[in-house]
Amino acid sequence: MTAFGKLVRTTAFRLTLVYLFLFAIFAASLLGYFAWNTRRLITEEITQTVNAETSEINEIYGRRGLFFVARAIEYRSLRPGANLYLLTSPTGQAIAGNVGSLAPGVMATIGWSETAYRRIEDTDDRDHRALVRVTELENGFRLLIGRDLAERRRLFGIVAKAAQWSILIVVVLGLGGGVFVARRVLTRIDAMSGTAHRIMIGDLSERLPVGRSGDELDRLAENLNAMLERIEALMSGLKEVSDNIAHDLKTPLTRLRNRAEEALAKSGCEADYRAALERTIEESDGLIRTFNALLMIARAESGQARGNMDDFDAADVAGGIHELYEPLAEDDGMTLKVKTEAAPIHGNRELISQALANLVENAIKYGKPAAQPAGSVVSMDSRQITIEARREGDQVLLSVTDRGPGIPEGDRKHVVERFVRLEASRTMPGSGLGLSLASAVATLHGGELRLSDAQPGLVATLVLPARAGAGDRVAPPVADVPQKVA
């Protein structure tokens, strides 16, 4: 398609043509209304003048007779720019006046009419137009008084010519403006299209150009750029997740295969086969938990869990998690405490319970105090993990505090990504999905996961919006039992 073809097909150019057409109609209507009113005013002025002179002539005829009427008409006919006068006998013979000829039947019609005429002194054969009034005097005499319409025609011609030039100028300027606007818009659209094409062929770092005018195209570009940033982040996350899945799941799958192969090669009795099968089932359960965690994260990030939200008290969730994990903490040499107050929220109870369980499991795994010199005494406070649920303004805070080595500040943003595990924790079981799931659940509910320093240790807090209009603590339902996600 040619450049001109693209230009005339733009919406801006078509809208310009529509507005140009409407404005031309409006201008023509306005000029037509002006011309019509001007014609009407001139006609009214002529009729007033003719009526006044007719009344004067009739008065002269009534007071002084026909002779003085004829003399008055002759006198008035000689004045510059005189009106039209004609006095005829009952037989139609001209007695006085300056009219040389009229259209047939004019004198026979009493009243107003518009007629062609020629004056006595006219030397050309061209007829003129006049608005005349014919009245009948006593004894059958008839009087014609009129006014030439040349002035009305001239004024109408001036208005018509002005209308022609105005419409021509409007059309030229409108088309020029339409081409300018269309080219400007087309240039910006072509720039956006070029950027979109580069994005489609794989360059997700491209962004649509944004001007400084702040118009609708700039606002559209800003929103699309925000969407592209989100898509780029999702694609980067997808690539990272794929790489991490390939890396982190390769080892357990290889171990699973090797154990099965070892059992086939070396096991010779039923007990050995049973032990091999039990280890295989254990590895399979770990893989299933990893995939369940990935599905749960995807479900939270896509917003699919919003349909299962209800009103409940976060304090009951904290109490249920404490009851579930207290024996596990004691077996690991840790003490699990809980501090709660009424904290009503609206959300997905299952996901919030799972997110808090992940934080508690991480605290049990990694919240042990650092190794002490031989002979030193480790206080009970250093092995204490605290679950807390409280309301703070319009937010509900679900936090887990441990006294372990914590997470360096530079790693706190990175550690919530999928399959990310700090180097020191690579020797411990887990998949690196626990904090990622907790962060996704918090985001789903319009909150966030905060990681801060407990000096020593780590405070992991789910910050969630409190339920609007919440009053007293709701009745505690049966605690949820989340599946383990490391």
C-alpha positions as CSV (number, residue, x, y, z in Angstrom):
1,M,0.0,0.0,0.0
2,T,1.3,3.4,-0.9
3,A,2.0,6.1,1.7
4,F,-0.9,8.2,0.5
5,G,-3.2,5.1,0.7
6,K,-2.1,4.5,4.3
7,L,-2.7,8.1,5.0
8,V,-6.3,8.3,3.7
9,R,-7.2,5.1,5.5
10,T,-6.2,6.4,8.9
11,T,-9.0,7.0,11.4
12,A,-7.7,10.5,12.1
13,F,-8.0,11.5,8.4
14,R,-11.5,10.0,8.1
15,L,-12.6,11.8,11.3
16,T,-11.1,15.0,9.8
17,L,-13.2,14.6,6.7
18,V,-16.3,14.0,8.8
19,Y,-15.7,17.1,10.8
20,L,-14.8,19.0,7.6
21,F,-18.1,18.0,6.0
22,L,-20.1,19.0,9.2
23,F,-18.3,22.3,9.5
24,A,-18.8,23.1,5.8
25,I,-22.6,22.4,6.2
26,F,-22.6,24.6,9.3
27,A,-20.8,27.4,7.5
28,A,-23.0,27.2,4.4
29,S,-26.1,27.2,6.6
30,L,-24.9,30.2,8.5
31,L,-24.1,32.2,5.4
32,G,-27.4,31.1,3.9
33,Y,-29.2,32.3,6.9
34,F,-27.4,35.6,6.8
35,A,-28.2,36.0,3.1
36,W,-31.8,35.2,3.6
37,N,-32.2,37.7,6.5
38,T,-30.4,40.3,4.4
39,R,-32.7,39.8,1.5
40,R,-35.7,40.0,3.9
41,L,-34.5,43.2,5.5
42,I,-33.9,44.9,2.1
43,T,-37.4,43.8,0.9
44,E,-38.9,45.2,4.1
45,E,-37.1,48.5,3.5
46,I,-38.3,48.7,-0.1
47,T,-41.9,47.9,0.9
48,Q,-41.8,50.6,3.6
49,T,-40.5,53.2,1.2
50,V,-43.0,52.3,-1.5
51,N,-45.9,52.3,0.9
52,A,-44.9,55.7,2.2
53,E,-44.7,57.2,-1.3
54,T,-47.9,55.6,-2.3
55,S,-49.7,57.2,0.7
56,E,-48.2,60.6,-0.2
57,I,-49.3,60.4,-3.9
58,N,-52.8,59.3,-2.9
59,E,-53.0,62.2,-0.5
60,I,-51.9,64.6,-3.3
61,Y,-54.5,63.1,-5.6
62,G,-57.2,63.5,-3.1
63,R,-56.4,67.1,-2.2
64,R,-55.3,68.6,-5.5
65,G,-56.2,66.2,-8.3
66,L,-54.6,64.4,-11.2
67,F,-52.6,67.3,-12.6
68,F,-50.6,67.8,-9.5
69,V,-50.1,64.0,-9.1
70,A,-48.6,63.9,-12.6
71,R,-46.3,66.9,-11.8
72,A,-45.2,65.3,-8.5
73,I,-44.4,62.0,-10.3
74,E,-42.4,63.8,-13.0
75,Y,-40.5,65.7,-10.4
76,R,-39.7,62.7,-8.3
77,S,-38.7,60.7,-11.4
78,L,-35.9,63.2,-12.1
79,R,-34.2,62.8,-8.7
80,P,-30.9,60.7,-8.6
81,G,-31.6,57.1,-7.7
82,A,-35.3,57.6,-8.1
83,N,-37.8,54.9,-7.5
84,L,-40.0,53.6,-10.3
85,Y,-43.2,55.6,-11.1
86,L,-45.9,55.1,-13.6
87,L,-49.4,56.7,-13.8
88,T,-51.8,55.3,-16.4
89,S,-55.3,56.2,-17.6
90,P,-58.3,53.9,-17.2
91,T,-57.5,52.7,-20.8
92,G,-53.9,51.8,-19.8
93,Q,-52.2,54.8,-21.5
94,A,-49.1,56.2,-19.7
95,I,-49.6,59.7,-18.3
96,A,-46.5,60.3,-16.3
97,G,-43.5,58.3,-14.9
98,N,-40.0,57.0,-15.7
99,V,-41.0,53.4,-16.7
100,G,-40.5,52.6,-20.4
101,S,-41.8,49.0,-20.4
102,L,-43.2,46.3,-18.0
103,A,-43.9,42.7,-18.1
104,P,-47.4,42.0,-19.5
105,G,-50.3,42.1,-16.9
106,V,-48.4,43.9,-14.2
107,M,-50.7,47.0,-14.2
108,A,-53.7,44.8,-14.3
109,T,-52.8,43.3,-11.0
110,I,-53.5,45.3,-7.9
111,G,-50.9,44.8,-5.1
112,W,-47.3,43.7,-4.9
113,S,-45.4,41.9,-7.6
114,E,-41.8,41.4,-8.8
115,T,-41.4,42.2,-12.5
116,A,-38.9,42.9,-15.2
117,Y,-38.8,46.5,-16.5
118,R,-36.9,49.1,-18.4
119,R,-36.6,52.8,-17.7
120,I,-37.4,55.4,-20.4
121,E,-33.8,56.6,-20.3
122,D,-32.2,53.1,-20.6
123,T,-30.2,52.8,-23.8
124,D,-29.5,49.0,-23.5
125,D,-31.9,46.2,-24.2
126,R,-31.2,44.5,-20.8
127,D,-34.2,44.1,-18.6
128,H,-34.0,44.9,-14.9
129,R,-35.9,43.5,-11.9
130,A,-38.0,45.6,-9.5
131,L,-40.4,45.1,-6.7
132,V,-43.5,47.2,-7.4
133,R,-46.9,48.0,-5.9
134,V,-49.9,48.9,-8.1
135,T,-52.8,50.9,-6.6
136,E,-56.0,52.1,-8.2
137,L,-57.0,55.8,-7.9
138,E,-60.5,57.2,-8.3
139,N,-62.0,57.2,-11.8
140,G,-59.9,54.1,-12.9
141,F,-56.5,55.7,-12.9
142,R,-53.7,53.4,-11.7
143,L,-50.4,54.2,-9.9
144,L,-47.3,52.0,-9.9
145,I,-44.5,52.7,-7.5
146,G,-41.5,50.4,-7.2
147,R,-37.8,49.9,-6.4
148,D,-35.1,48.4,-8.4
149,L,-33.7,45.1,-6.9
150,A,-30.1,45.6,-8.1
151,E,-29.0,46.4,-4.6
152,R,-30.5,43.2,-3.3
153,R,-28.8,41.3,-6.1
154,R,-25.5,42.8,-5.4
155,L,-25.6,42.1,-1.7
156,F,-26.7,38.6,-2.4
157,G,-23.9,38.2,-4.9
158,I,-21.4,39.4,-2.3
159,V,-22.7,36.9,0.3
160,A,-22.7,34.1,-2.3
161,K,-19.1,34.8,-3.3
162,A,-18.0,35.0,0.3
163,A,-19.7,31.7,0.9
164,Q,-17.9,30.1,-2.0
165,W,-14.5,31.4,-0.8
166,S,-15.2,30.5,2.8
167,I,-16.2,27.0,1.9
168,L,-13.1,26.7,-0.4
169,I,-10.8,27.9,2.3
170,V,-12.5,25.6,4.9
171,V,-12.0,22.6,2.6
172,V,-8.4,23.4,1.8
173,L,-7.4,24.1,5.4
174,G,-9.5,21.1,6.6
175,L,-7.8,18.8,4.2
176,G,-4.4,20.2,5.0
177,G,-5.1,19.9,8.7
178,G,-6.4,16.4,8.2
179,V,-3.2,15.4,6.3
180,F,-1.0,16.9,9.0
181,V,-2.9,15.2,11.9
182,A,-3.1,11.9,10.0
183,R,0.6,12.0,9.2
184,R,1.5,12.8,12.8
185,V,-0.7,10.0,14.2
186,L,0.4,7.6,11.5
187,T,4.1,8.3,12.3
188,R,3.4,7.4,16.0
189,I,1.4,4.4,15.1
190,D,4.1,3.2,12.7
191,A,6.7,3.6,15.5
192,M,4.5,1.5,17.8
193,S,3.9,-1.1,15.1
194,G,7.7,-1.3,14.5
195,T,8.3,-1.8,18.2
196,A,5.5,-4.4,18.4
197,H,7.1,-6.3,15.4
198,R,10.5,-6.4,17.1
199,I,8.8,-7.6,20.3
200,M,7.0,-10.4,18.3
201,I,10.2,-11.7,16.8
202,G,11.7,-12.1,20.3
203,D,13.1,-8.8,21.7
204,L,11.0,-8.5,24.9
205,S,13.2,-5.6,26.1
206,E,11.7,-3.2,23.5
207,R,9.2,-0.6,24.7
208,L,6.7,1.6,22.9
209,P,7.8,5.2,22.5
210,V,6.1,7.7,24.9
211,G,6.0,11.4,24.0
212,R,5.7,14.3,26.4
213,S,2.2,15.5,25.4
214,G,0.4,13.1,27.7
215,D,-2.3,12.5,25.1
216,E,-4.3,9.3,24.7
217,L,-1.6,7.6,22.6
218,D,1.0,8.3,25.3
219,R,-1.3,6.9,28.0
220,L,-1.9,3.8,25.8
221,A,1.9,3.4,25.3
222,E,2.5,3.7,29.1
223,N,-0.1,1.0,29.9
224,L,1.2,-1.2,27.1
225,N,4.8,-0.7,28.4
226,A,3.7,-1.7,31.9
227,M,2.0,-4.8,30.4
228,L,5.2,-5.6,28.4
229,E,7.3,-5.3,31.6
230,R,5.0,-7.7,33.3
231,I,5.2,-10.1,30.3
232,E,8.9,-9.9,30.2
233,A,9.1,-10.6,33.9
234,L,6.8,-13.6,33.5
235,M,8.8,-14.9,30.6
236,S,12.0,-14.5,32.4
237,G,10.5,-16.2,35.4
238,L,9.2,-19.0,33.1
239,K,12.7,-19.5,31.7
240,E,14.3,-19.4,35.1
241,V,11.7,-21.9,36.4
242,S,12.3,-24.2,33.5
243,D,16.0,-24.1,34.1
244,N,15.6,-24.6,37.8
245,I,13.2,-27.5,37.2
246,A,15.6,-29.1,34.8
247,H,18.5,-28.6,37.3
248,D,16.8,-29.3,40.7
249,L,14.5,-32.2,39.6
250,K,17.3,-33.9,37.6
251,T,19.1,-35.0,40.8
252,P,16.1,-36.7,42.6
253,L,15.0,-38.3,39.3
254,T,18.5,-39.6,38.8
255,R,18.7,-40.8,42.4
256,L,15.3,-42.5,42.0
257,R,16.4,-44.3,38.9
258,N,19.8,-45.3,40.4
259,R,18.1,-46.8,43.5
260,A,15.7,-48.8,41.4
261,E,18.5,-50.0,39.3
262,E,20.6,-50.8,42.4
263,A,17.7,-52.8,43.9
264,L,17.3,-54.8,40.7
265,A,21.0,-55.5,40.6
266,K,21.9,-56.2,44.2
267,S,18.8,-57.0,46.2
268,G,18.2,-60.6,46.8
269,C,15.5,-60.9,49.3
270,E,12.0,-59.5,49.9
271,A,13.3,-57.1,52.7
272,D,15.8,-55.5,50.3
273,Y,13.1,-55.0,47.7
274,R,10.7,-53.5,50.2
275,A,13.4,-51.1,51.5
276,A,14.1,-50.1,47.9
277,L,10.5,-49.5,47.2
278,E,10.1,-47.5,50.3
279,R,13.0,-45.2,49.3
280,T,11.5,-44.9,45.8
281,I,8.1,-43.9,47.3
282,E,9.8,-41.4,49.5
283,E,11.6,-39.8,46.6
284,S,8.3,-39.9,44.5
285,D,6.5,-38.1,47.4
286,G,9.1,-35.4,47.4
287,L,8.7,-34.9,43.6
288,I,4.9,-34.8,44.0
289,R,5.2,-32.2,46.7
290,T,7.5,-30.1,44.5
291,F,5.0,-30.2,41.6
292,N,2.1,-29.5,43.9
293,A,3.9,-26.5,45.2
294,L,4.5,-25.3,41.6
295,L,0.8,-25.8,40.8
296,M,-0.2,-23.9,43.9
297,I,2.1,-21.0,43.1
298,A,0.8,-20.8,39.6
299,R,-2.8,-20.9,40.9
300,A,-2.1,-18.1,43.3
301,E,-0.2,-15.9,40.8
302,S,-3.0,-16.4,38.2
303,G,-5.7,-15.3,40.7
304,Q,-7.7,-18.6,40.3
305,A,-7.9,-19.0,44.0
306,R,-10.0,-15.8,44.5
307,G,-13.2,-17.7,44.0
308,N,-12.6,-19.7,47.3
309,M,-12.2,-16.7,49.7
310,D,-14.1,-16.4,52.9
311,D,-14.1,-14.5,56.2
312,F,-12.0,-16.0,59.0
313,D,-9.7,-15.0,61.9
314,A,-6.0,-15.2,61.1
315,A,-5.4,-15.9,64.8
316,D,-7.1,-19.3,64.4
317,V,-4.8,-20.2,61.5
318,A,-1.8,-19.3,63.6
319,G,-3.1,-21.5,66.4
320,G,-3.7,-24.4,64.1
321,I,-0.2,-24.2,62.6
322,H,1.3,-24.0,66.1
323,E,-0.6,-27.1,67.2
324,L,0.4,-29.0,64.1
325,Y,4.1,-28.1,64.1
326,E,4.9,-28.0,67.8
327,P,5.8,-31.7,68.1
328,L,8.0,-31.4,64.9
329,A,9.8,-28.4,66.5
330,E,10.4,-30.2,69.8
331,D,11.8,-33.3,68.0
332,D,14.3,-30.9,66.3
333,G,15.3,-29.3,69.6
334,M,13.3,-26.1,69.0
335,T,10.5,-24.4,71.0
336,L,7.5,-23.2,69.1
337,K,5.4,-20.4,70.7
338,V,2.3,-18.5,69.5
339,K,1.0,-15.0,70.3
340,T,-2.4,-14.1,68.8
341,E,-5.0,-11.4,68.9
342,A,-8.2,-11.0,66.9
343,A,-7.2,-10.4,63.3
344,P,-10.2,-10.9,60.9
345,I,-9.4,-11.1,57.2
346,H,-11.1,-12.1,54.0
347,G,-9.1,-14.6,51.9
348,N,-8.4,-18.2,50.9
349,R,-7.9,-20.0,54.2
350,E,-6.1,-23.0,52.7
351,L,-3.5,-20.9,50.9
352,I,-2.8,-18.6,53.9
353,S,-2.4,-21.7,56.1
354,Q,0.0,-23.2,53.6
355,A,2.0,-20.0,53.4
356,L,2.3,-19.7,57.2
357,A,3.2,-23.4,57.4
358,N,6.0,-22.9,54.9
359,L,7.4,-20.0,57.0
360,V,7.3,-22.2,60.1
361,E,9.0,-25.1,58.3
362,N,11.8,-22.8,57.1
363,A,12.2,-21.5,60.7
364,I,12.5,-25.0,62.0
365,K,15.0,-26.0,59.3
366,Y,17.2,-22.9,59.2
367,G,16.4,-21.1,62.4
368,K,18.8,-23.0,64.6
369,P,21.4,-20.8,66.3
370,A,24.9,-20.8,64.9
371,A,27.4,-23.3,66.2
372,Q,28.8,-22.4,69.6
373,P,32.3,-23.2,71.0
374,A,32.6,-26.4,73.0
375,G,31.5,-26.0,76.5
376,S,29.3,-22.9,75.9
377,V,25.7,-23.0,77.0
378,V,23.0,-22.3,74.5
379,S,20.0,-20.4,75.9
380,M,16.4,-21.6,75.3
381,D,15.6,-18.2,73.8
382,S,18.0,-18.9,71.0
383,R,16.0,-22.0,70.0
384,Q,12.6,-20.4,70.2
385,I,10.4,-19.8,67.2
386,T,7.5,-17.4,67.6
387,I,4.3,-17.4,65.5
388,E,2.4,-14.1,65.9
389,A,-1.0,-13.0,64.5
390,R,-2.0,-9.4,65.1
391,R,-3.9,-6.5,63.6
392,E,-2.1,-3.3,62.9
393,G,-4.4,-0.5,61.5
394,D,-6.0,-1.8,58.3
395,Q,-3.5,-4.7,58.0
396,V,-3.2,-8.1,59.5
397,L,0.4,-9.4,60.2
398,L,1.2,-13.1,60.4
399,S,4.8,-13.4,61.3
400,V,7.3,-16.1,62.2
401,T,10.5,-15.2,64.1
402,D,13.5,-17.3,64.7
403,R,17.0,-16.8,66.2
404,G,19.0,-18.4,63.5
405,P,21.6,-16.9,61.1
406,G,18.9,-15.1,59.1
407,I,19.1,-14.0,55.5
408,P,21.5,-11.3,54.3
409,E,19.7,-8.2,53.2
410,G,21.1,-8.4,49.7
411,D,19.6,-11.9,49.3
412,R,16.1,-11.2,50.6
413,K,14.6,-10.1,47.2
414,H,16.2,-13.0,45.4
415,V,15.3,-15.7,47.9
416,V,11.5,-15.5,47.2
417,E,12.0,-16.7,43.6
418,R,11.3,-20.2,42.6
419,F,13.9,-22.9,43.4
420,V,16.2,-20.3,44.9
421,R,18.2,-21.6,47.9
422,L,21.0,-20.0,49.6
423,E,24.3,-21.8,49.2
424,A,24.5,-22.7,52.9
425,S,21.2,-24.6,52.7
426,R,21.9,-26.7,49.7
427,T,22.9,-29.6,52.0
428,M,19.4,-29.6,53.6
429,P,16.3,-31.2,52.0
430,G,13.9,-28.9,50.2
431,S,13.1,-27.5,46.8
432,G,13.3,-23.7,47.4
433,L,9.6,-23.1,46.8
434,G,8.4,-22.3,50.3
435,L,9.1,-18.6,50.3
436,S,8.0,-18.3,46.7
437,L,4.6,-19.7,47.5
438,A,4.3,-17.5,50.6
439,S,5.1,-14.4,48.5
440,A,2.6,-15.5,45.8
441,V,-0.2,-16.0,48.4
442,A,0.4,-12.6,49.9
443,T,0.3,-10.9,46.5
444,L,-2.9,-12.8,45.6
445,H,-4.5,-11.2,48.7
446,G,-3.3,-7.7,47.9
447,G,-0.4,-7.9,50.5
448,E,3.2,-8.8,50.5
449,L,5.9,-11.0,52.2
450,R,8.4,-9.0,54.3
451,L,11.7,-10.4,55.4
452,S,13.5,-8.4,58.1
453,D,16.3,-8.8,60.7
454,A,15.4,-10.2,64.2
455,Q,19.0,-9.4,65.5
456,P,19.7,-12.3,65.5
457,G,17.5,-14.3,63.3
458,L,14.8,-13.6,60.7
459,V,11.3,-12.2,60.9
460,A,9.2,-13.5,58.0
461,T,5.8,-11.6,57.9
462,L,2.7,-12.0,55.7
463,V,1.2,-8.6,55.5
464,L,-2.5,-8.9,54.5
465,P,-5.3,-6.4,54.3
466,A,-7.7,-6.6,57.2
467,R,-11.3,-7.4,56.5
468,A,-13.3,-4.2,56.1
469,G,-15.8,-3.5,58.9
470,A,-14.5,-6.4,61.0
471,G,-15.5,-6.3,64.6
472,D,-15.1,-9.1,67.2
473,R,-13.2,-12.2,66.6
474,V,-15.0,-14.7,64.5
475,A,-15.7,-18.2,65.7
476,P,-12.7,-20.5,65.2
477,P,-13.3,-23.3,62.7
478,V,-11.4,-26.5,62.5
479,A,-7.8,-25.8,61.7
480,D,-6.5,-26.5,58.2
481,V,-3.8,-29.1,57.8
482,P,-1.5,-27.9,55.0
483,Q,0.6,-30.1,52.9
484,K,4.3,-29.7,53.4
485,V,6.1,-27.4,50.9
486,A,9.7,-26.8,51.6
